[in-house]
């Protein structure tokens, strides 16, 4: 699992461009967009909107950050 400031600082717009670079399937872009924009539930139950960064803690969490790095660095 990635830690530190990087996963929390990935701009959603750039990540969606990276995903769109690899697929033209609208449903994939829709699901990734929904996943990125899902609010964070705090321990007290309040919901905090997410404006940047990748959700952490799921098996697919490293995937968006790695894809972003791959496209950004031209690998």
N, C-alpha and C positions, 0 to 999 in steps of 0.2 A: 504494500500500500504506500502511496506517495504521501509525504508529509511536508510541512513547511508552508511558506507563503505561496508557492507556485499554483497548486490546485485552486486556491482561493482567489487567484488574481486573473485567471483566464477569461478574457472578454467573450461573452456569449456570441456576439456577432461574428467574431473571427473564427470561433469554433464551428459555428454553423456553416461558414464559408468552407472550412476544411472538410466537413462532412459532405457538403454539396459537391466538392471537387471529386469525391470518390463515388458518388451515387446520384442518380437522377430520380430515384424513387421518392415521391412526395411524402409517402407514409413514413419513411425513415426520418426525413427531415422534421416531420410533425412530431414524431415520438421523441426525438432528441431534443427538440425545442421545448416540449412539455416537461421532459425530465430535467432540463437545465433550469427552467423557470418555476419549478415546483417550490413552494415556500418551505422554509425550515421551521419545524415545530420545536420551540424552546422547552426546557424542562417544566416551566410553569404553565405550559399549554398555549402560550401566545404563538401566533404565526408571523414569521418575519420574511418579507419578500427577498428573493435572491436576484441580484442584478448582474453578478459576475461570479466566476468560479465554477468548479465542477462538484457535484454532489459526492461525498465521501462515504465509504463504509459498505458499498455493495461490491459484488464480484466484478462488475464492469467499470468501477470507478477509475482505474488507471487508463482505460481505453481512450476516453476523450482527451485527456491531457497528453497522452503519447501521440495521438493523431495530430493534435495541434502542434506539438514539437516537430513531428515528422514533416508536416507541410510548411511550417514556419522556417525550418532550417534547410528545406529543399532536399531532404533525404530520399 
